């Protein structure tokens, strides 16, 4: 993984300021850290992305799916989605005790500078004032904002929380929320793959990297009664949306939801008649085609003999050698719009 500059900036700022060191020793919570910041071992971390949650647990941090209670210090790390980050800041404010310290840290390359300014304006604090106002620091190519909680939440915070709610946004059918992959429109690769799903099928199906359930819903639409669709997804927020989107699948279709890191967790072997996937090839901002290769390898292990994989990928991704190794035979059944669809048999 590439270094997280925002975490480095956060640790450096707390290291050099005795008042902040004291707060760090008191403990609090971190929202969306990707790794353990130096000196914050006594904090609890909220993380819903399973690979990051597993890393944080391995580092010794307590990890939760959702922060609760009131705390002396709350730290919010910027994500790739502005709307999600602003909602996390507003939610963190609600979990601070009176006089508690709100801290935001974000890389400038991920919008940290503009987000810090937006939060400071919402708090009506002096941009470079004392700790009891809103104070911004710029270091390690990142922005850190600090503000002590006093009085009611700024009016902007309510709007930030509202825009982060699950809502139907796509095709008058699919509920999503900021922070998910492709939350404003169905991914073009998944749309192409949907066009190549079987018209009718039965048995046991796995959707690897199911996201908010676009493919799983279309699978359920076409499935015979008694079909089981298992969704495997690393982002819990997306999996929660998928559960809502599949609520109308009907009792004759069994759906199960697995919050797992497909690349690292033991998965059922020789269990599925059909596996579909639009595998990710990024974690954070870093491209890693190895993630997609691991998805395809796992898919082969999960299929029954004679089972079928249907997968879509960006045209430039080098997955062909992996398919050669993992499957008895495979073919490209579509190549358009910058995407390719593979059909493979175990």
PAKOLLO-861280 format. One record per residue: residue number from 1; y, x negated, z negated of N, C-alpha, C in turn. Coordinates in steps of 0.2 Angstrom, whole numbers, m for minus. Layout:
N
REC resi  n_c2  n_c1  n_c3 ca_c2 ca_c1 ca_c3  c_c2  c_c1  c_c3
REC  NUM     Y     X     Z     Y     X     Z     Y     X     Z
...
//
This chain:
346
REC resi  n_c2  n_c1  n_c3 ca_c2 ca_c1 ca_c3  c_c2  c_c1  c_c3
REC    1    m6    m4     0     0     0     0     6    m4     0
REC    2    11    m2     3    18    m5     3    21    m5    m4
REC    3    25    m9    m6    28    m9   m13    33    m3   m13
REC    4    33     1   m19    37     6   m20    44     4   m23
REC    5    49     3   m18    55     1   m20    59     5   m26
REC    6    58    11   m26    61    16   m31    58    14   m37
REC    7    51    13   m38    48    12   m44    50     5   m47
REC    8    51     0   m42    54    m6   m44    61    m6   m47
REC    9    65    m2   m44    72    m1   m46    72     3   m53
REC   10    68     8   m54    68    11   m60    66     7   m66
REC   11    60     3   m65    58    m2   m70    64    m7   m71
REC   12    67   m10   m66    72   m15   m67    78   m12   m71
REC   13    80    m6   m70    86    m3   m73    84    m2   m80
REC   14    78     0   m82    76     1   m89    75    m5   m93
REC   15    73   m10   m89    72   m17   m92    78   m20   m95
REC   16    84   m19   m91    90   m23   m93    94   m19   m97
REC   17    93   m13   m99    97    m8  m103    94    m7  m110
REC   18    96    m9  m115    93    m8  m122    93     0  m123
REC   19    98     4  m122    97    11  m123    92    14  m119
REC   20    91    12  m113    86    15  m109    79    12  m111
REC   21    79     6  m113    72     4  m116    70     8  m122
REC   22    75    10  m126    73    14  m132    70    21  m130
REC   23    74    24  m125    71    30  m122    64    29  m119
REC   24    63    24  m115    56    23  m112    51    22  m118
REC   25    53    19  m123    48    19  m129    46    26  m132
REC   26    51    30  m132    50    37  m134    45    41  m130
REC   27    45    40  m124    40    43  m119    44    49  m116
REC   28    40    52  m111    43    58  m107    38    59  m102
REC   29    40    61   m96    36    63   m90    39    60   m84
REC   30    34    59   m79    36    56   m73    33    62   m68
REC   31    37    64   m63    35    68   m58    35    65   m51
REC   32    29    65   m48    27    62   m42    27    54   m41
REC   33    26    50   m47    25    43   m46    19    41   m42
REC   34    19    36   m38    14    34   m34    10    28   m37
REC   35    13    25   m42    10    20   m46    13    20   m53
REC   36    10    16   m58    13    16   m64    19    11   m64
REC   37    25    14   m66    31     9   m66    30     5   m73
REC   38    33    m1   m72    33    m6   m78    36    m3   m84
REC   39    32    m3   m89    34    m1   m96    34     7   m97
REC   40    31    11   m93    31    18   m94    24    20   m95
REC   41    20    16   m98    13    18  m100    13    24  m104
REC   42    17    25  m109    17    31  m113    19    37  m111
REC   43    21    38  m104    23    44  m101    17    48   m98
REC   44    18    54   m97    13    58   m94    16    59   m86
REC   45    11    59   m82    13    59   m75    10    65   m72
REC   46    15    69   m68    13    75   m64    12    72   m57
REC   47     6    73   m54     4    71   m48    m1    76   m45
REC   48     0    79   m39    m5    83   m36    m8    81   m30
REC   49    m6    74   m28    m9    71   m22   m15    67   m25
REC   50   m21    69   m23   m27    66   m27   m28    59   m27
REC   51   m27    55   m21   m27    48   m21   m22    45   m26
REC   52   m16    47   m26   m11    44   m31   m13    46   m38
REC   53   m15    52   m39   m17    54   m46   m23    50   m49
REC   54   m28    48   m44   m34    44   m46   m31    37   m48
REC   55   m27    34   m44   m24    28   m45   m20    28   m52
REC   56   m16    33   m53   m13    33   m60   m17    34   m66
REC   57   m23    37   m65   m27    38   m71   m31    31   m72
REC   58   m32    28   m66   m36    21   m67   m31    16   m70
REC   59   m24    17   m69   m20    12   m72   m18    14   m80
REC   60   m21    19   m82   m21    21   m89   m16    26   m91
REC   61   m12    29   m86    m8    35   m87   m11    41   m88
REC   62    m8    45   m92   m11    52   m93    m8    56   m87
REC   63   m12    60   m84   m10    63   m77   m11    71   m78
REC   64    m6    75   m76    m7    82   m76    m5    85   m69
REC   65    m8    91   m68    m6    94   m62     1    97   m62
REC   66     3    99   m68    10   102   m69    13   100   m76
REC   67    19    98   m76    22    96   m83    23   103   m87
REC   68    23   102   m93    24   108   m98    28   105  m104
REC   69    31   109  m108    34   108  m114    41   105  m113
REC   70    44   102  m118    50    99  m118    50    92  m120
REC   71    54    88  m117    53    80  m117    60    77  m118
REC   72    60    71  m121    66    67  m121    69    64  m115
REC   73    64    62  m110    66    59  m104    61    62   m99
REC   74    64    64   m93    61    66   m87    63    62   m81
REC   75    58    59   m77    59    55   m72    56    58   m65
REC   76    60    59   m60    58    62   m54    59    57   m48
REC   77    53    56   m45    53    51   m39    54    55   m33
REC   78    58    52   m28    59    56   m22    52    56   m18
REC   79    51    62   m15    45    62   m10    48    62    m3
REC   80    44    63     2    47    63     9    50    69    11
REC   81    50    74     6    53    81     8    59    82     3
REC   82    65    83     6    71    84     2    70    90    m2
REC   83    68    96     1    67   102    m3    63   101    m9
REC   84    57    98    m8    53    97   m14    56    93   m19
REC   85    59    88   m17    62    83   m22    67    87   m26
REC   86    72    91   m23    77    94   m26    74    99   m31
REC   87    69   103   m29    65   108   m34    62   104   m40
REC   88    60    98   m39    57    94   m44    62    92   m49
REC   89    68    91   m46    74    89   m51    76    95   m55
REC   90    76   100   m52    78   106   m56    73   108   m61
REC   91    67   108   m59    61   109   m64    61   104   m69
REC   92    62    98   m68    63    93   m73    68    94   m78
REC   93    74    97   m76    79    99   m81    77   104   m86
REC   94    73   109   m83    70   114   m88    65   111   m93
REC   95    62   105   m92    58   103   m97    61    97  m101
REC   96    67    97  m101    71    92  m105    73    96  m112
REC   97    73    92  m117    76    95  m123    83    94  m123
REC   98    87    97  m127    95    96  m127    96    89  m128
REC   99   100    86  m124   102    79  m124    97    74  m121
REC  100    92    77  m118    87    74  m115    90    70  m108
REC  101    86    65  m106    89    61  m100    85    63   m94
REC  102    89    65   m89    86    66   m82    87    60   m78
REC  103    82    58   m75    82    52   m71    79    53   m64
REC  104    83    52   m59    80    52   m52    80    45   m49
REC  105    75    44   m45    74    37   m42    72    39   m35
REC  106    75    36   m30    72    37   m23    75    31   m18
REC  107    70    29   m14    72    24    m9    78    26    m4
REC  108    82    22    m3    88    24     2    85    26     9
REC  109    80    23    11    77    24    17    73    31    17
REC  110    72    34    11    69    40    11    74    46     9
REC  111    81    44     9    86    49     8    88    48     1
REC  112    86    43    m3    88    43   m10    95    43   m12
REC  113    99    39    m7   106    39    m8   110    45    m8
REC  114   108    49    m2   111    56    m2   109    61    m7
REC  115   102    60    m9   100    65   m14   103    63   m21
REC  116   104    57   m22   107    55   m28   114    58   m29
REC  117   118    58   m23   125    60   m23   125    68   m24
REC  118   120    71   m20   120    78   m20   118    81   m28
REC  119   114    78   m31   112    79   m38   118    78   m42
REC  120   122    73   m41   127    71   m46   133    76   m45
REC  121   134    78   m38   139    83   m37   137    90   m40
REC  122   131    92   m40   128    98   m43   129    98   m51
REC  123   129    92   m54   129    91   m61   137    91   m63
REC  124   141    90   m58   148    90   m60   150    84   m64
REC  125   146    78   m63   147    72   m67   151    67   m64
REC  126   154    62   m67   157    57   m64   152    52   m61
REC  127   153    51   m54   148    47   m51   146    41   m54
REC  128   151    37   m57   150    31   m60   152    31   m67
REC  129   151    37   m70   154    37   m77   149    35   m83
REC  130   150    37   m89   146    35   m94   139    39   m94
REC  131   134    37   m99   128    40   m99   128    47  m100
REC  132   133    50  m103   133    57  m105   136    61   m99
REC  133   137    57   m94   139    61   m87   133    60   m82
REC  134   135    59   m76   130    58   m71   132    51   m68
REC  135   127    46   m68   128    39   m67   123    37   m61
REC  136   126    34   m56   122    32   m51   122    24   m51
REC  137   116    21   m50   115    14   m49   111    13   m42
REC  138   114     8   m39   110     6   m32   107    m1   m33
REC  139   101    m2   m32    97    m8   m33    90    m7   m29
REC  140    88   m13   m27    81   m13   m24    81    m8   m18
REC  141    87    m8   m14    87    m3    m8    85     4   m10
REC  142    87     6   m17    86    12   m19    92    15   m23
REC  143    91    21   m25    97    24   m29    93    27   m35
REC  144    96    26   m41    94    29   m47   100    33   m50
REC  145    98    39   m52   103    43   m55   101    45   m62
REC  146   106    45   m67   104    46   m74   109    52   m76
REC  147   107    57   m80   112    62   m83   109    65   m89
REC  148   113    65   m94   110    68  m100   111    76  m100
REC  149   106    80  m102   106    87  m102   111    90  m107
REC  150   115    94  m105   120    97  m110   122   104  m106
REC  151   121   109  m110   123   116  m108   118   119  m103
REC  152   120   124   m99   115   127   m94   114   123   m88
REC  153   109   125   m84   108   121   m78   113   123   m73
REC  154   115   118   m69   120   120   m63   117   125   m59
REC  155   122   129   m56   120   135   m52   115   132   m46
REC  156   116   127   m43   113   124   m38   105   123   m39
REC  157   103   122   m46    97   121   m47    92   127   m46
REC  158    95   133   m47    91   139   m46    90   140   m39
REC  159    94   139   m34    93   139   m27    88   134   m25
REC  160    88   128   m28    83   123   m26    76   125   m28
REC  161    75   128   m34    69   131   m36    66   136   m32
REC  162    71   141   m29    69   146   m25    66   144   m19
REC  163    69   139   m16    67   137    m9    61   133    m9
REC  164    58   132   m15    52   128   m16    46   133   m17
REC  165    47   140   m17    42   144   m18    37   145   m12
REC  166    31   147   m13    26   149    m8    29   155    m4
REC  167    30   155     2    32   160     6    29   160    13
REC  168    28   166    16    26   166    23    31   164    28
REC  169    29   158    31    34   155    36    32   154    43
REC  170    25   155    44    22   153    50    18   159    53
REC  171    20   161    59    16   166    63    15   172    59
REC  172    20   174    55    20   180    51    14   181    47
REC  173    10   175    45     4   175    42     3   170    37
REC  174     5   164    38     3   158    34     9   157    29
REC  175     7   156    23    12   154    17    12   147    16
REC  176    17   144    16    18   137    15    24   135    10
REC  177    25   129     8    30   127     4    32   120     6
REC  178    38   118     4    40   111     6    36   106     2
REC  179    35   100     5    31    95     3    24    95     5
REC  180    22   100     9    15   100    13    16    97    20
REC  181    11    94    22    11    92    29    12    98    34
REC  182    16    98    39    18   103    44    19   110    41
REC  183    24   110    36    25   116    32    30   121    36
REC  184    33   118    41    37   123    45    34   126    51
REC  185    29   123    54    25   125    59    19   122    60
REC  186    14   126    62     7   123    63     7   117    67
REC  187     3   112    65     3   105    68     0   106    75
REC  188     3   103    80     1   104    87    m6   102    88
REC  189    m9    97    85   m15    95    85   m20   100    83
REC  190   m19   103    77   m23   109    75   m23   115    79
REC  191   m17   116    82   m17   122    87   m21   121    93
REC  192   m21   114    95   m26   113   101   m33   113    99
REC  193   m35   111    93   m42   111    90   m44   118    89
REC  194   m39   123    87   m41   130    86   m43   133    93
REC  195   m40   131    98   m42   134   105   m49   132   107
REC  196   m52   127   103   m59   124   105   m64   126   100
REC  197   m62   130    95   m67   132    90   m72   137    94
REC  198   m78   138    91   m83   143    94   m80   150    93
REC  199   m82   154    98   m80   161    97   m83   164    91
REC  200   m90   163    90   m93   166    84   m98   161    82
REC  201   m99   160    75  m104   156    72  m105   158    65
REC  202  m111   155    62  m113   156    56  m115   150    53
REC  203  m117   150    46  m119   144    43  m114   142    38
REC  204  m115   135    37  m110   132    32  m105   127    35
REC  205   m99   128    34   m94   125    38   m89   121    33
REC  206   m87   115    35   m82   111    31   m76   109    35
REC  207   m70   110    32   m64   108    34   m61   103    30
REC  208   m61    97    33   m59    90    30   m52    89    31
REC  209   m48    89    26   m41    88    26   m38    95    28
REC  210   m40   100    25   m39   107    26   m31   109    26
REC  211   m27   106    22   m20   107    22   m19   114    19
REC  212   m15   118    22   m13   125    19   m18   130    23
REC  213   m23   128    26   m28   133    28   m27   135    35
REC  214   m24   132    40   m23   135    46   m30   135    50
REC  215   m33   130    50   m40   130    54   m45   134    50
REC  216   m45   134    43   m50   138    39   m49   145    40
REC  217   m42   148    41   m41   155    42   m44   157    49
REC  218   m43   153    54   m46   154    61   m53   154    61
REC  219   m56   149    57   m64   149    56   m66   155    53
REC  220   m63   158    48   m65   164    44   m64   170    49
REC  221   m59   170    53   m58   175    58   m64   176    62
REC  222   m67   170    64   m73   170    69   m80   170    66
REC  223   m80   169    60   m87   168    57   m91   175    56
REC  224   m97   174    56  m102   180    55  m102   181    47
REC  225  m104   187    45  m105   188    38  m110   183    35
REC  226  m108   181    29  m113   176    26  m111   169    27
REC  227  m106   168    31  m104   161    32  m100   158    26
REC  228  m101   152    25   m97   148    19   m93   143    22
REC  229   m86   144    21   m81   139    23   m79   135    17
REC  230   m80   128    17   m78   124    11   m72   120    14
REC  231   m66   120    10   m60   117    11   m59   111     7
REC  232   m59   105    10   m58    99     6   m51    96     8
REC  233   m47    95     3   m40    94     3   m37    89    m2
REC  234   m33    84    m1   m31    80    m6   m24    82   m10
REC  235   m21    86    m6   m14    89    m9   m15    96   m12
REC  236   m15    96   m19   m17   102   m23   m12   108   m21
REC  237    m6   106   m20    m1   111   m18    m3   115   m11
REC  238    m5   111    m6    m8   114     0   m14   118    m1
REC  239   m18   116    m5   m24   119    m7   m23   126   m10
REC  240   m18   126   m14   m16   133   m17   m13   137   m12
REC  241   m10   135    m7    m7   139    m2   m13   141     3
REC  242   m18   137     4   m24   139     8   m28   145     4
REC  243   m28   144    m2   m32   150    m6   m28   156    m5
REC  244   m21   156    m5   m18   162    m3   m18   165     4
REC  245   m18   160     8   m19   162    15   m26   164    17
REC  246   m31   163    13   m38   165    15   m39   171    10
REC  247   m35   174     7   m36   179     2   m39   185     6
REC  248   m37   186    12   m39   192    16   m45   190    20
REC  249   m49   185    19   m55   183    23   m60   188    22
REC  250   m60   192    17   m66   197    16   m71   194    12
REC  251   m75   198     8   m80   196     3   m86   194     7
REC  252   m87   195    13   m93   193    17   m92   186    19
REC  253   m86   183    18   m85   175    20   m84   172    13
REC  254   m88   167    12   m87   163     5   m83   157     7
REC  255   m77   156     3   m73   151     4   m73   147    m3
REC  256   m73   140    m3   m73   136    m9   m68   131    m7
REC  257   m64   129   m13   m59   124   m12   m60   118   m16
REC  258   m60   112   m13   m61   106   m16   m55   101   m16
REC  259   m52   100   m22   m47    95   m22   m49    88   m23
REC  260   m50    85   m17   m53    78   m17   m50    74   m12
REC  261   m51    67   m14   m49    62    m9   m56    61    m5
REC  262   m56    63     1   m62    63     6   m64    56     7
REC  263   m60    51     7   m61    44     8   m65    41     2
REC  264   m64    44    m4   m67    40   m10   m72    44   m14
REC  265   m72    50   m13   m77    54   m17   m83    55   m14
REC  266   m89    56   m18   m95    58   m15   m95    65   m13
REC  267   m97    66    m7   m97    73    m4  m104    75    m2
REC  268  m106    81    m1  m113    83     0  m115    80     7
REC  269  m121    78     7  m124    75    13  m129    80    16
REC  270  m129    80    23  m133    84    27  m133    91    25
REC  271  m127    94    23  m126   100    21  m123   105    25
REC  272  m120   103    31  m115   108    35  m118   108    42
REC  273  m117   114    45  m119   115    52  m113   113    56
REC  274  m107   114    54  m101   113    57   m96   109    53
REC  275   m93   104    55   m87   101    52   m81   101    56
REC  276   m75   103    54   m69   102    58   m64    98    54
REC  277   m60    94    58   m55    90    55   m50    88    59
REC  278   m44    88    56   m38    85    59   m36    80    54
REC  279   m39    74    55   m39    69    49   m32    66    49
REC  280   m29    65    43   m23    61    42   m24    54    44
REC  281   m18    51    45   m18    43    47   m12    40    43
REC  282    m9    44    38    m4    41    34    m5    42    27
REC  283    m3    38    23    m2    39    16     5    37    14
REC  284     9    42    12    16    41    12    19    39    19
REC  285    23    34    19    26    32    25    22    27    29
REC  286    17    24    26    13    19    29     7    22    34
REC  287     7    20    40     1    22    45    m5    18    43
REC  288   m11    22    43   m17    19    42   m22    22    45
REC  289   m24    20    51   m29    24    55   m36    23    52
REC  290   m37    19    47   m43    18    43   m45    25    40
REC  291   m40    28    38   m41    35    34   m45    40    39
REC  292   m42    40    45   m45    44    50   m53    42    51
REC  293   m54    36    52   m60    33    53   m65    35    48
REC  294   m62    34    42   m67    36    36   m68    44    36
REC  295   m64    48    38   m65    55    38   m71    56    43
REC  296   m70    53    49   m76    54    54   m82    52    52
REC  297   m83    46    48   m89    44    45   m92    48    40
REC  298   m87    51    36   m89    56    31   m92    62    34
REC  299   m89    64    39   m91    70    43   m98    70    45
REC  300  m100    64    48  m106    63    51  m111    63    45
REC  301  m110    60    39  m114    61    34  m115    68    31
REC  302  m110    72    32  m111    79    29  m114    83    33
REC  303  m115    82    40  m118    86    44  m126    86    44
REC  304  m129    92    45  m136    93    45  m138    90    52
REC  305  m144    87    53  m147    85    59  m145    91    64
REC  306  m142    89    70  m141    94    75  m134    97    74
REC  307  m131    96    68  m124    99    67  m119    96    71
REC  308  m113    99    71  m108    98    76  m101    96    72
REC  309   m98    91    75   m91    89    73   m86    91    78
REC  310   m81    95    76   m75    96    81   m69    93    77
REC  311   m66    88    81   m60    84    78   m55    83    83
REC  312   m49    83    80   m43    82    84   m39    76    82
REC  313   m36    72    86   m32    66    84   m27    64    89
REC  314   m22    61    87   m17    58    92   m20    54    97
REC  315   m18    54   103   m21    51   108   m22    43   107
REC  316   m17    40   104   m17    33   103   m21    30    98
REC  317   m24    35    94   m28    32    88   m35    30    90
REC  318   m37    24    88   m44    21    90   m50    23    87
REC  319   m52    29    88   m58    32    84   m64    32    88
REC  320   m64    30    94   m70    30    99   m76    26    96
REC  321   m74    20    94   m79    15    91   m83    18    85
REC  322   m79    22    81   m82    25    75   m86    31    77
REC  323   m85    34    82   m89    40    84   m95    37    87
REC  324   m95    31    91  m101    28    93  m106    26    88
REC  325  m103    24    82  m107    22    77  m110    27    73
REC  326  m106    33    72  m108    38    67  m112    44    70
REC  327  m112    44    77  m115    50    80  m120    49    86
REC  328  m125    53    87  m130    52    92  m126    52    99
REC  329  m122    57   100  m118    58   106  m111    62   104
REC  330  m107    60   108  m100    63   108   m97    64   114
REC  331   m91    68   115   m87    68   121   m80    71   119
REC  332   m76    69   124   m69    71   123   m69    78   127
REC  333   m67    83   124   m67    90   127   m60    92   129
REC  334   m55    89   126   m48    91   128   m44    84   127
REC  335   m39    84   131   m34    78   131   m28    81   134
REC  336   m23    83   130   m17    86   132   m12    86   126
REC  337    m5    85   128     0    85   124     0    80   119
REC  338    m3    74   121    m3    68   116    m9    69   111
REC  339   m13    73   112   m19    74   107   m25    74   111
REC  340   m31    72   108   m38    73   111   m42    76   106
REC  341   m47    80   108   m52    84   104   m58    81   106
REC  342   m62    79   100   m69    77   101   m74    82    99
REC  343   m79    82   102   m85    86   100   m91    81    99
REC  344   m94    81    93   m99    76    92  m105    79    89
REC  345  m111    77    90  m117    79    87  m121    74    83
REC  346  m123    76    77  m127    71    73  m134    71    75
//
